[in-house]
Amino acid sequence: MLIHTDQQKALHYLQSCIDDIGSFGDILQLVIVELIYKVCQAKPTERAKFIRTVYNLLSSNSASVRYEAAGTLVTLSSTPTAVKAAAKCYVELIVHESDNNVKLVVLDKLIKLQSDHKHDLSLQQELSMDVLRILGSTDLEVRRKTLDFLMSLISLRNVKDVVSLLKKEVIKTYSNTDKDQNTKTYQQLLVKALHQCGVKFPITAEIVVPVLMDFLAEGNEAAAESVLEFVREAVARFENLQPSIIEKLLNSLSSIKSISVMHAGLWILGEYCTSESQIREMIDTVLESVGELPIVDTEIRESTKEDVTSSSQSRVTADGTYATQSALSSTTKHNDEKPQLRSFLLEGEFFLGAALATSLTKLSLRYHEVCSDTVSCNKLTAQAMLILASIMHLGKSSLPKKPISDDDVDWLSLCIRVLNDRSPLLVDIFTRGCRTSLQDMIGTIDLAKLELSESEKLLIKTDVDALINFTHLISKNDGHAVDELELSLLHATEGTKKKETDITTTALSKVYQLTGFSDPIYAEAYINVNQYDIVLDVLVVNQTPDTLQNLTLELATLGDLKLVDKPSPITLAGNDFCNTKAQVKVASTETGIIFGNIVYDVSGISGDRSCVVLNDIHIDIMDYIVPASCTDTEFRKMWAEFEWENKVSVQTNISDMNLYLDHILGCTNMKCLTPKQALSGDCGFLAANMYAKSVFGEDALANISIEQLPDTGALSGHIRIRAKSQGMALSLGDKITLSQKKEGGS
């Protein structure tokens, strides 16, 4: 092609037909975009001639041409008009493209474009409105990435518009009758997005809270729990919103269908119902939800009472005369028809009863502080004690499906004793200590977010002694010019390279010796891992003076590995060498093994083929695991769901617990979710949660629990790993065990 052989002729041809480019085919248009980029890179003064041409290609019929033209446009011009045109082109590609993988690739390009022009406020505002159109996609990963990107675009200028459009998306999920798992997950993502908007911009909290409170009565438990997390944070941060939130929560309490949501709702109401009227209304709501007291006597009476009704109907007998037939029917009341709290307690959920006891105790003690009428205070306390005693009596009876635990009995007894004695110390703990703990927890979360943002700001993107390239001073023969097309092609073929700082992470660590030095054929392989592909570059050396014919590298795999192409047979002269390549596809994060042999014929010698067995190559799982983060609620949920667990004993010569934790984090590529404040201090033991994600979307959880023995100072404990697949749990366990042996050996 002229672009590679004679660029001047190609440029001359382009200038002769520059007005007819729109009628060209997509392949020729792609070549023209590449030519314009290369010409403008070599001669920056030529940019003005071709910017209009690139603008016109943004309206091409080919999606590939529009994508490449948008990328070229922002390299030729950084004006706001050019950047907005490229961003709009990317959004249109995402919206109209049907392939979800293409959507994700273009979305990454859009995110990079925004990060390069993050100080352009007008771009942020226009882009936020355009990005919301991407939420129309049905793919969950696209929606998740879009919402994360949208949160980075929100400012005080556009937050109200964004919140109003997110409200419409929430209402749209309400009206969706077919609520599958993806719809429920999308609801949870919308709740988190509105949560972030409400906390970051308090002016939107009044709009967000009423919308989110409707989730409490929905069947989506995860979304309802996220709503209550936001409600708890909102009532703690915004005192002006407390009355409206409490009123809305009181109205929704009787319609809550989830036990965990009811538990959190009772805690919030018990903590933030502060006025006399709110406390009275809360007690009335609880009495209505618990039903007639005492519970045991009422249930026994209802179970023995029968509604006997008589019904009659006319029937025709065998001789043709009419006769009247009567029947007796008996009906009993099922749990579904009982009040919500009462049905939960009859199911045996007495931990909910313990949470109700805490709330009623707080309300009763606080009522004594705000109400001066002694008779009214004693009446409310007596009602609370009757509810608690009735719950305890129910737990010890045979009516519930599960008996009450000893811990719940002890807590109910303690709450009754506190209501009776009203000790100043316990009153202070119940009325003020719990709220102080909540404020401390929210402060810790804010501090962790601040530290994370500060650490991101302190990332060194360029070394202090790096060269500065001035575009107008770079000649076309200067090797410092960066070709974005070549760079993107390099990333596509070789992946993104990590910064090599240690001999254990350099290319030398990826070289595996396959045969011995005394074998007739010496072979070693360099492993190049690029996401889902593994390329084996095998060096084969003929250590004999004979010519080897039909030399074939025969490979096989064990695990979730698949050999894509087999190396072709080669002929190797005496004392000569050559390189051959083999490609392997990876399907999951599981330790795989590549094994095989080399077979060949010796020239001039008849007989059986010679064979050299190769050493096994173990694929490192760490090439596919990256650190990730999740909330405590998500971690606990995944920990309960994942069925595969691997327990590794701690055996190390490291005596410092924090150093050992850092060592485990480094060798497993996992991220510590436990805040630094919780790990500080010297108490003789350490417990932390760790989380990572594979490039295949698999989650890996780990919990480390260690203690320092007082007599020897050695560390003792266990590391528990949980994953959805057995291979990932076992592979991570083997990696930790191997790293402990290496550490012990060093």
C-alpha positions, 0 to 999 in steps of 0.5 A, spaced: 500 500 500 502 507 498 501 509 505 507 504 507 511 504 501 510 512 498 507 516 503 508 522 499 504 519 493 499 517 498 498 524 500 498 527 493 492 522 492 488 524 498 489 531 496 486 530 489 480 526 492 479 529 499 472 532 497 469 524 495 472 521 501 465 520 504 463 515 498 469 511 499 468 504 502 470 503 510 477 499 508 479 505 504 476 510 509 480 507 515 487 507 511 485 515 510 484 516 517 491 512 519 495 516 513 492 523 516 494 521 523 501 519 520 502 525 516 500 530 522 504 526 527 510 527 522 508 534 520 504 538 525 503 544 521 499 540 516 493 538 522 489 544 520 488 541 513 485 535 515 481 536 521 475 538 517 476 531 513 476 527 520 470 531 522 466 529 516 468 521 517 465 522 524 458 521 520 461 515 516 456 509 515 462 504 518 462 504 526 470 502 525 471 508 521 467 513 526 471 510 532 478 511 529 476 518 526 474 520 533 481 517 536 485 521 531 481 527 532 483 528 539 490 527 537 490 532 532 486 537 536 485 538 544 480 544 543 473 543 547 469 543 540 473 537 538 473 533 544 466 534 545 465 531 538 469 525 539 465 524 546 459 524 542 461 519 537 463 514 542 457 515 546 453 514 539 457 508 538 456 505 545 448 506 544 447 503 537 452 497 537 449 491 539 456 487 541 457 488 549 464 487 548 465 493 543 460 497 548 465 496 553 471 497 549 469 504 547 466 505 554 474 505 556 476 509 551 470 514 553 473 514 560 480 515 558 478 521 554 474 524 560 480 523 564 485 527 560 480 533 560 477 532 567 478 540 568 473 542 562 467 543 566 462 544 560 464 537 557 463 534 564 456 537 564 454 535 557 457 528 557 453 526 564 447 527 560 449 523 554 452 517 558 445 516 561 443 514 555 448 508 555 443 505 561 438 503 556 443 497 554 441 490 557 448 488 559 449 488 566 456 489 566 455 495 561 450 498 566 455 497 572 461 501 568 456 506 566 454 508 573 461 508 576 463 513 570 457 517 571 459 518 578 465 521 576 462 526 572 457 529 577 458 536 579 454 541 583 451 544 576 448 537 573 447 533 580 439 535 580 439 533 572 442 526 573 438 525 580 432 526 576 434 521 570 436 516 575 429 517 578 426 515 572 430 509 571 428 507 578 421 507 576 422 504 570 424 498 574 418 498 578 414 497 572 418 491 570 414 485 571 419 480 569 424 481 575 430 477 574 436 477 577 439 482 573 434 487 574 434 486 581 442 487 581 441 493 576 436 496 582 441 495 587 446 499 582 441 505 582 440 505 589 448 505 590 448 511 585 443 515 588 446 514 595 453 517 593 449 523 590 445 524 596 451 523 601 456 527 596 451 533 595 446 534 601 441 538 596 439 532 593 438 528 599 430 531 599 429 528 592 433 521 593 430 519 600 423 518 598 424 515 592 429 510 595 424 508 601 419 505 596 424 499 595 423 497 603 417 494 601 420 491 594 422 483 594 429 485 592 432 484 599 439 487 597 437 493 594 433 494 600 439 493 605 443 498 601 437 503 602 437 502 609 445 503 609 443 510 606 438 512 610 442 510 616 448 515 614 443 520 612 439 521 618 446 521 622 449 526 617 443 531 615 439 533 622 434 537 617 432 530 614 431 526 620 423 528 621 421 526 614 426 520 614 423 517 620 416 518 618 417 515 612 420 509 615 415 508 620 409 508 615 413 503 611 415 498 617 409 494 617 410 492 609 417 490 610 418 483 608 425 481 609 428 480 616 434 483 615 431 489 613 426 489 618 432 488 623 436 495 620 429 499 620 428 497 628 435 499 629 434 506 626 427 507 629 430 506 636 436 510 635 433 516 632 426 517 634 427 522 639 421 526 640 415 524 644 410 524 639 415 519 634 416 515 640 409 514 642 408 513 634 413 507 634 411 504 640 404 504 637 407 501 630 410 495 634 404 493 638 400 493 631 405 489 628 406 484 634 399 483 635 395 481 641 399 480 647 401 476 650 403 472 644 403 465 647 396 465 650 393 468 644 396 463 639 393 457 643 386 461 643 386 462 636 389 455 634 383 451 639 378 456 636 374 454 630 370 458 625 364 453 624 360 455 618 354 451 615 352 451 608 347 448 604 345 446 597 340 443 593 342 436 590 338 431 585 337 424 588 336 418 584 329 418 583 329 425 581 326 429 587 330 434 590 334 434 597 338 439 601 345 437 603 349 441 609 356 441 610 361 444 616 367 447 615 373 449 619 378 455 618 384 457 622 389 463 621 395 462 617 402 465 619 401 469 612 395 473 615 398 475 621 402 481 623 409 482 620 413 482 626 409 476 629 409 472 623 417 473 623 417 471 631 413 464 630 418 462 624 423 462 630 427 469 628 428 471 635 435 475 633 429 480 630 426 479 637 433 481 640 433 487 636 426 489 637 428 489 645 434 494 644 430 499 640 424 498 645 429 499 651 432 506 647 425 508 646 423 507 653 429 510 656 429 516 652 421 517 653 423 518 660 428 524 658 423 528 654 416 526 657 415 529 664 408 525 665 410 520 670 404 516 669 405 516 661 412 514 662 411 508 666 405 506 662 410 506 656 415 502 660 410 497 662 408 496 654 415 495 652 416 490 658 410 486 656 412 485 649 419 483 651 416 478 656 411 475 651 417 474 646 421 470 651 415 466 653 414 465 646 421 462 645 421 457 650 414 455 648 413 449 643 409 454 638 415 457 634 418 453 628 425 454 632 427 455 639 430 461 642 437 461 643 441 462 650 444 469 647 437 472 645 434 470 652 440 473 656 439 479 652 432 480 653 433 479 660 438 484 660 433 489 657 428 488 661 432 489 667 435 495 664 428 498 663 426 496 671 433 499 674 434 505 669 442 505 671 445 511 669 451 507 666 446 503 662 442 509 660 448 513 658 450 507 653 443 505 650 441 513 649 448 516 647 454 511 646 450 507 640 450 513 636 457 515 638 459 509 635 455 510 629 459 517 628 465 514 629 464 508 624 462 513 619 468 518 620 472 511 619 469 510 612 470 517 610 477 517 612 478 511 608 475 514 602 480 520 603 486 516 604 484 512 598 483 519 594 489 522 596 493 515 594 491 516 587 493 523 587 500 521 589 501 516 584 507 518 580 505 518 573 512 521 570 519 520 573 522 527 575 528 526 570 523 524 564 524 527 558 519 533 556 517 532 548 515 539 545 511 537 539 514 543 534 521 541 536 520 534 534 523 532 527 520 526 523 526 522 525 526 523 532 525 517 536 522 520 542 515 521 538 510 516 540 505 513 535 499 512 538 497 507 533 503 503 534 502 503 541 495 501 541 497 495 536 502 493 541 497 493 547 493 489 543 498 484 541 502 484 548 498 486 553 500 492 558 507 491 561 508 491 568 513 496 571 519 491 572 523 492 578 525 486 581 529 480 578 523 475 580 518 479 576 522 480 570 522 476 563 527 472 566 522 469 571 518 467 565 523 462 562 523 455 563 528 450 562 524 444 559 530 439 558 537 437 561 544 440 558 546 433 557 540 431 552 541 431 545 536 437 544 536 443 549 530 446 550 527 452 554 521 456 553 519 463 554 512 464 557 508 471 555 501 471 558 496 476 555 490 476 558 486 470 556 492 467 551 499 464 553 504 464 548 510 459 548 516 461 545 520 455 545 528 455 543 530 449 541 538 447 540 541 441 537 547 439 541 549 433 536 553 434 529 547 430 526 541 433 522 535 432 525 529 431 521 521 432 522 523 435 529 516 436 532 514 439 539 508 435 542 504 439 547 498 437 551 495 441 557 492 439 564 486 444 567 482 449 563 487 450 558 486 449 551 492 448 545 490 452 539 495 451 534 500 445 534 507 447 532 509 445 525 515 440 524 522 443 522 529 440 520 535 442 524 542 442 522 547 440 527 549 444 532 544 449 530 538 452 533 531 455 532 525 458 535 518 455 535 511 458 538 505 455 541 499 458 543 494 456 549 487 459 551 486 460 558 478 458 560 478 460 568 483 462 574 486 455 575 493 452 576 494 449 569 500 444 567 503 444 560 507 438 558 509 434 552 516 432 549 520 433 542 520 427 537 525 427 531 528 423 526 536 423 525 538 424 518 541 417 515 539 413 520 533 408 520 529 406 526 524 408 531 523 416 532 527 419 538 524 422 543 526 427 549 521 428 555 520 435 557 519 438 564 512 440 566 510 448 565 506 450 571 502 456 569 502 462 575 495 463 577 497 470 579 497 472 572 490 473 572 488 475 579 488 483 580 486 486 587 479 489 588 474 492 593 467 491 595 463 493 601 463 489 608 456 487 606 458 484 599 463 480 602 459 477 608 454 475 602 459 472 598 462 469 604 456 465 605 454 463 598 461 460 596 461 453 597 469 452 596 473 453 602 481 452 603 484 453 610 491 454 610 495 454 616 500 459 618 508 457 618 513 462 617 519 465 620 516 472 620 515 475 627 511 481 626 503 480 624 503 486 620 509 484 616 506 478 615 499 481 612 503 485 607 507 479 605 501 475 604 497 481 600 504 481 595 504 474 594 496 473 592 495 480 589 489 481 594 487 487 597 486 488 604 479 490 606 480 492 613 481 499 615 488 501 617 485 503 624 483 496 625 489 493 624 493 498 628 496 497 635 499 491 639 494 487 642 497 480 640 492 478 635 490 480 628 484 479 623 483 482 616 479 480 610 482 480 603 479 480 596 481 479 589 478 478 582 480 475 576 480 477 569 474 472 568 470 475 573 471 470 578 471 472 586 476 470 591 475 472 598 480 470 604 480 471 611 487 471 615 486 470 623 493 470 627 496 471 634 503 472 636 505 466 641 507 470 648 512 465 650 516 464 643 514 470 639 512 466 633 505 467 629 500 462 629 493 461 626 490 460 619 488 463 612 481 461 610 480 462 602 473 462 599 471 462 592 466 459 587 470 454 584 474 449 587 480 450 582 481 458 585 481 456 592 486 450 591 490 454 587 491 460 592 492 456 597 498 452 594 500 459 592 500 461 600 503 455 602 509 456 597 510 463 599 511 461 606 516 456 604 520 460 600 520 466 606 522 460 611 527 458 606 530 465 606 
